[in-house]
Amino acid sequence: MAVVTPRVFVSHLAGIAVFDPNGDQVGRVRDLVAMLRVGGRPPRLLGLVVEVISRRRIFLPMTRVTGVESGQVITTGVVNMRRFEQRASETLVLGELLDRRVSLVESGEEATVLDIGIIQLPARRDWEIDKVFVRKGKGGALRRKGEVLTVDWSAVTGFSLEEHGQGAENLLATFEQLRPADLASALHHLTPKRRGEVAAALDDDRLADVLEELPEDDRVEIMGKLAEERAADVLEAMDPDDAADLLSELPEEEKERLLGLMRPDDAADVRRLLAYEERTAGGLMTTEPIVLRPDATIADALARVRDPDLSPSLAAQVYVCRPPDETPTGKYLGLVHFQRLLRDPPFTLVSSVADTDLPPLPPGTPLNEVTSYLATYNMVAAPVVDESGSLLGAVTVDDVLDHLLPDDWREAEMHGPPGAAADREGEPDDGR
């Protein structure tokens, strides 16, 4: 039987408490942040504006929300305390959508927005606005006359972006469905001015994914146009190895300044990677592979592998280590391939099926030997272990390919989808 995700109306969220997993209060919800889209499509809900104890208002992404129920919001516990600043592409749901005058598509009647319904998409962490509660008539929201009804988002007009409007918002809405590599191609073909506008309007996670796919010159250019605190947020959202690659392209003074603005744990991971030569196992690895303790079961491993944010190469195998579970770990014991996880009962301990014979790579292993290792053992990822036996990370085949291809391979491949070069081929420019 399919699980139906309950709808939440935003008026019920205003002022409710936000808690971390331990039950400690983080703050209270003061608004919701959404991104409007063209064509009457339901807006995507980006996150919550939360007022913390110090009265500072911060942004809490919906990806950090694990539950909205019983008059409270539960988070993962990871909260960025930087002050919330609304971006050009963002709309405040309580502050800007409620009391808005709209028109009903079917009848053309005017109506006033009284409330907004949000729902979590099935099998995803994304949320979107799907319902609008309105009162018919030309009077304000406090007027008691006029029929009230709940309609689909697409059943009203007066919210969505103009189809032929200018600005980063319209471009962003057009590009929203593209894969990160395709969006990177589209950005590459825009003028520098337009590229900066779209990059500034993307949320941190989306921009992080796109930066990983852009040529070096474009990445440096975009980072140079971001405010330093925003740039640090984007670096935190990137995989540590990609963040290290990007920082290595910046001047030393700027690199240190950005590292100083990052959360200490994230900065520590990146600094460890920057300490290794670029074309070695240590310089190529990611510090966030799937690490499990010996007493974890195959069911535990499969639950971790299902994480939609993992790349296929990282999800291909898990690494069994003694505590601590984060890199650098305790003693590395072996790895378990995804296929093996599918062949054994869920209650089986991962330590009992781990491959302990495959030798791990030292961090100083040069690129050509890493390549030979992956080819010899038919692997898509390889463990990197230091002299003490601790797992430092994993080298994936996609990172190896990035360094085997010519330096300009991204730029050479960026032909992009039709219409990607909008600014160059007919899109009006406002001249700002």
C-alpha positions in Angstrom: 0.0 0.0 0.0 1.4 3.4 -1.0 2.3 5.8 1.8 0.5 9.1 1.4 2.5 12.1 2.6 0.3 14.5 4.6 -0.2 18.0 3.3 0.8 20.9 5.6 -0.6 24.4 5.4 2.0 27.1 6.0 -0.2 29.1 8.4 0.2 26.1 10.8 4.0 26.4 10.6 4.4 30.0 11.5 6.0 30.3 14.9 6.3 26.6 15.6 9.4 25.3 17.3 12.4 23.7 15.5 14.2 20.9 17.3 17.4 18.9 16.7 17.4 15.1 16.9 18.3 15.2 20.7 15.1 17.3 21.4 16.9 20.6 22.0 15.2 23.6 20.5 17.0 25.3 17.7 14.5 28.2 17.1 11.1 29.0 15.6 9.8 29.1 12.0 9.3 32.6 10.8 8.8 32.0 7.1 9.3 29.6 4.2 11.4 30.1 1.2 10.2 29.0 -2.3 11.4 29.3 -5.9 8.6 30.1 -8.4 8.7 28.4 -11.8 7.4 29.2 -15.2 4.3 27.7 -16.8 2.2 27.4 -13.7 4.3 24.6 -12.3 4.3 24.1 -8.5 7.1 26.0 -6.8 9.9 24.1 -5.1 10.2 24.7 -1.4 13.8 25.5 -0.7 13.8 25.8 3.1 12.7 27.6 6.3 13.6 30.9 7.8 14.3 30.1 11.4 14.7 32.6 14.2 17.3 31.2 16.7 17.6 32.0 20.3 19.8 35.1 19.6 17.0 36.5 17.4 19.2 35.9 14.3 17.2 34.6 11.4 19.0 31.7 9.6 18.2 29.6 6.5 17.3 25.9 7.1 17.3 23.9 3.9 14.5 21.4 3.5 17.1 18.7 2.9 18.0 19.2 6.6 14.4 18.7 7.7 13.5 15.1 8.8 10.0 15.7 10.0 7.1 18.3 10.0 4.6 17.0 12.5 2.7 17.6 15.7 3.3 21.3 15.7 7.1 20.9 15.4 9.9 20.7 12.9 12.7 18.1 13.4 16.1 18.7 11.8 19.2 16.6 11.2 21.0 18.8 13.8 23.4 20.4 11.2 22.5 24.1 11.1 24.4 26.9 9.5 24.1 29.9 11.8 24.9 32.6 9.2 22.2 35.3 8.8 19.5 34.6 6.2 19.6 36.9 3.2 16.9 36.5 0.5 18.2 36.0 -3.0 16.7 37.3 -6.2 15.1 34.0 -7.3 13.5 33.4 -3.8 10.0 34.2 -2.6 9.0 34.3 1.0 5.8 32.2 1.3 4.3 33.9 4.4 5.6 37.4 3.7 5.0 37.6 -0.1 2.3 35.0 -1.1 -0.3 35.2 1.6 -2.9 37.9 0.9 -1.8 38.0 -2.7 -4.5 38.9 -5.2 -4.9 36.1 -7.8 -7.3 35.0 -10.5 -9.0 31.6 -10.9 -8.0 30.1 -14.3 -11.3 28.4 -14.9 -13.7 31.3 -14.2 -11.5 34.4 -14.3 -12.7 35.4 -10.9 -10.5 37.4 -8.5 -9.6 35.8 -5.2 -7.3 36.4 -2.2 -4.8 33.9 -1.0 -5.5 32.8 2.6 -3.2 29.9 3.0 -0.7 27.7 1.0 -0.4 23.9 1.1 3.0 22.2 0.9 3.7 18.5 0.4 6.8 16.3 0.3 7.3 14.5 -3.0 7.1 10.7 -2.8 10.5 8.9 -2.4 12.3 12.2 -2.4 13.4 14.9 0.1 12.1 17.7 -2.1 9.0 19.6 -1.0 6.8 21.8 -3.2 3.7 24.0 -3.0 0.7 22.1 -4.4 -2.4 23.8 -3.0 -3.8 27.3 -2.5 -6.6 28.2 -0.1 -8.4 31.3 -1.4 -11.5 33.4 -0.8 -13.4 34.5 -3.9 -14.2 38.2 -4.4 -12.4 41.5 -4.6 -12.3 42.1 -0.8 -9.2 41.6 1.3 -8.4 38.5 3.3 -10.3 39.8 6.3 -13.5 40.1 4.4 -15.9 37.3 5.5 -18.1 37.3 2.4 -17.2 35.1 -0.6 -16.8 31.4 -1.1 -13.6 29.8 0.2 -12.0 26.9 -1.5 -8.8 24.9 -1.9 -7.5 24.6 -5.5 -4.4 23.3 -7.2 -1.5 25.7 -7.7 -2.0 25.5 -11.5 -5.7 26.6 -11.0 -4.7 30.2 -10.2 -2.7 32.9 -11.9 -0.8 35.8 -10.4 2.1 33.9 -8.9 4.3 32.4 -11.6 7.2 34.0 -13.4 6.4 35.7 -16.7 7.2 33.4 -19.5 9.1 36.0 -21.5 10.4 38.1 -18.6 14.1 39.0 -18.2 16.4 38.3 -15.3 18.1 35.4 -13.6 14.9 34.1 -12.2 13.5 33.2 -15.6 16.8 31.7 -16.8 17.0 29.7 -13.6 13.4 28.3 -14.0 14.3 27.3 -17.6 17.4 25.5 -16.5 15.9 23.8 -13.4 15.3 20.4 -14.9 18.8 20.0 -16.4 21.4 17.6 -15.0 24.3 19.4 -13.3 26.6 18.7 -16.3 24.0 20.0 -18.8 23.4 23.1 -16.7 27.2 23.7 -16.5 27.3 23.5 -20.3 24.5 26.1 -20.5 26.3 28.4 -18.1 29.5 28.1 -20.0 27.8 29.4 -23.1 26.3 32.5 -21.4 28.1 35.8 -21.2 30.1 36.4 -18.0 27.5 38.8 -16.8 24.6 36.4 -17.3 26.6 33.5 -15.9 27.2 35.4 -12.7 23.5 36.3 -12.4 22.4 32.7 -12.7 25.1 31.4 -10.4 24.1 33.9 -7.8 20.5 32.8 -8.0 21.1 29.1 -7.7 20.9 27.5 -4.2 24.1 26.3 -2.6 23.7 22.6 -3.3 22.8 23.2 -7.0 25.6 25.6 -7.5 28.0 23.2 -5.9 27.0 20.4 -8.2 27.4 22.7 -11.2 30.8 24.0 -10.2 32.1 20.4 -10.1 31.2 20.1 -13.8 32.6 23.5 -15.1 36.0 24.2 -16.7 38.6 25.7 -14.4 38.3 29.3 -15.8 34.5 29.4 -15.3 34.8 28.0 -11.8 37.3 30.6 -10.7 35.3 33.4 -12.4 32.1 32.4 -10.6 33.7 32.0 -7.2 35.3 35.5 -7.6 31.9 37.1 -8.1 30.3 35.5 -5.0 30.4 37.1 -1.6 33.0 35.4 0.5 30.5 33.9 3.0 28.3 32.6 0.1 31.5 31.1 -1.5 32.3 29.3 1.8 28.7 27.9 2.0 29.1 26.6 -1.6 32.4 25.0 -0.8 30.8 23.3 2.2 28.1 21.9 -0.1 30.7 20.4 -2.5 32.4 17.0 -2.1 35.6 17.6 -0.2 37.8 16.4 -3.1 36.0 18.8 -5.5 36.3 21.7 -3.0 40.0 21.0 -2.6 40.4 21.0 -6.4 38.6 24.3 -6.7 40.5 25.9 -3.9 43.9 24.8 -5.3 43.1 27.0 -8.4 42.7 30.1 -6.3 45.4 32.5 -5.0 46.9 31.3 -1.6 45.5 34.3 0.3 42.0 33.8 -1.0 42.1 30.1 -0.4 43.1 30.6 3.2 40.4 33.2 3.7 37.7 30.9 2.4 38.9 28.0 4.4 38.7 30.2 7.5 35.0 30.9 6.7 34.1 27.3 6.3 32.8 25.1 9.2 35.8 23.7 11.0 35.0 20.0 10.2 34.5 20.7 6.5 37.6 22.8 6.3 39.7 20.1 8.1 38.7 17.5 5.4 39.6 19.9 2.6 43.0 20.8 4.2 43.9 17.1 4.5 43.3 16.7 0.8 45.3 19.8 -0.1 48.2 18.3 1.8 48.6 15.6 -0.9 50.1 15.9 -4.3 47.3 16.4 -6.8 48.0 13.3 -9.0 48.2 10.8 -6.2 45.7 8.6 -4.4 45.5 11.0 -1.5 45.0 14.0 -3.8 42.3 12.2 -5.8 40.3 10.6 -3.0 37.1 11.7 -1.4 37.0 11.6 2.3 33.3 10.6 2.5 33.0 6.9 1.5 30.4 4.6 3.1 32.1 3.5 6.4 30.5 0.8 8.6 31.5 -0.9 11.8 32.2 -4.6 11.9 28.9 -5.3 13.8 26.8 -3.5 11.1 24.5 -5.8 9.1 24.0 -6.1 5.3 20.6 -4.4 5.9 22.5 -1.4 7.4 24.8 -1.4 4.4 22.0 -1.4 1.9 20.3 1.4 3.7 23.4 3.5 3.3 23.9 2.6 -0.3 20.3 3.8 -1.1 21.3 7.4 -0.3 20.3 9.3 -3.5 23.1 11.9 -2.9 25.8 9.2 -3.4 27.5 8.9 -6.7 27.2 5.4 -8.3 30.9 4.8 -7.8 30.7 5.6 -4.1 27.6 3.5 -3.7 29.3 0.5 -5.3 30.9 -0.7 -2.1 31.2 -0.1 1.6 34.3 -0.1 3.8 34.4 -2.0 7.1 36.4 -0.2 9.8 36.7 -0.1 13.5 35.6 3.2 15.2 35.7 6.1 14.6 33.4 5.8 11.6 34.5 9.0 9.9 37.8 9.3 8.0 40.5 8.9 9.2 38.8 5.9 10.7 40.0 3.2 13.1 41.7 0.1 11.6 40.5 -0.7 8.1 39.3 -4.3 7.9 38.1 -4.7 4.3 35.4 -3.8 1.8 32.1 -5.3 0.6 31.0 -5.0 -3.0 27.4 -4.0 -3.8 26.8 -7.4 -5.6 27.9 -9.3 -2.5 25.4 -7.3 -0.4 22.6 -8.5 -2.7 23.7 -12.2 -2.3 23.6 -12.6 1.4 20.8 -12.4 4.0 20.1 -8.9 5.4 21.0 -9.9 9.0 24.5 -11.1 8.0 27.3 -9.0 9.5 29.3 -7.1 6.9 32.5 -8.1 8.7 31.8 -11.7 7.8 31.6 -11.1 4.1 34.2 -8.4 3.7 37.0 -8.8 1.2 40.1 -8.7 3.3 42.6 -9.9 0.7 42.5 -6.8 -1.6 45.4 -4.5 -0.7 44.4 -0.9 -0.1 46.3 2.0 -1.7 48.8 4.2 0.2 48.0 7.9 -0.1 51.1 8.6 -2.1 50.3 6.1 -4.9 50.8 7.9 -8.2 47.9 8.3 -10.7 49.2 5.7 -13.2 49.4 3.1 -10.4 45.9 4.0 -9.2 44.6 3.5 -12.8 46.3 0.1 -13.1 44.9 -1.0 -9.7 41.3 -0.2 -10.8 41.8 -1.9 -14.1 43.5 -5.0 -12.6 40.8 -5.6 -10.0 37.9 -4.4 -12.1 37.0 -1.8 -9.4 35.1 1.5 -9.7 36.6 2.7 -6.3 39.6 1.8 -4.2 40.3 2.3 -0.5 43.1 4.7 0.6 44.8 3.7 3.9 47.6 5.3 5.8 50.6 3.6 7.5 48.7 3.1 10.8 45.9 1.2 8.9 43.3 3.9 9.1 41.0 4.5 6.1 41.6 8.0 4.7 39.1 7.9 1.9 38.4 6.3 -1.5 39.5 7.0 -5.0 36.7 6.7 -7.5 37.0 6.0 -11.2 35.3 9.3 -12.2 38.0 11.3 -10.4 40.7 9.2 -12.1 39.1 9.9 -15.5 39.0 13.6 -14.7 42.8 13.6 -14.4 43.5 11.2 -17.3 41.6 13.3 -19.9 43.2 16.5 -21.4 43.0 19.6 -19.2 40.5 21.2 -21.5 38.2 18.2 -21.9 35.2 19.9 -20.2 35.4 22.9 -22.4 35.8 20.8 -25.5 32.7 18.8 -24.7 30.5 21.7 -23.8 28.2 22.0 -26.8 25.1 22.1 -24.5 21.4 21.6 -25.2 19.7 23.7 -27.9 19.2 27.3 -26.8 21.8 27.1 -24.1 23.7 30.1 -25.5 20.7 32.3 -24.9 22.5 35.5 -24.3 24.6 35.1 -27.5 21.7 34.2 -29.7 18.8 36.5 -29.4 18.1 36.8 -25.6 17.6 40.5 -24.8 20.1 41.9 -22.3 19.1 44.6 -19.9 22.5 46.2 -20.1 23.1 46.2 -16.3 
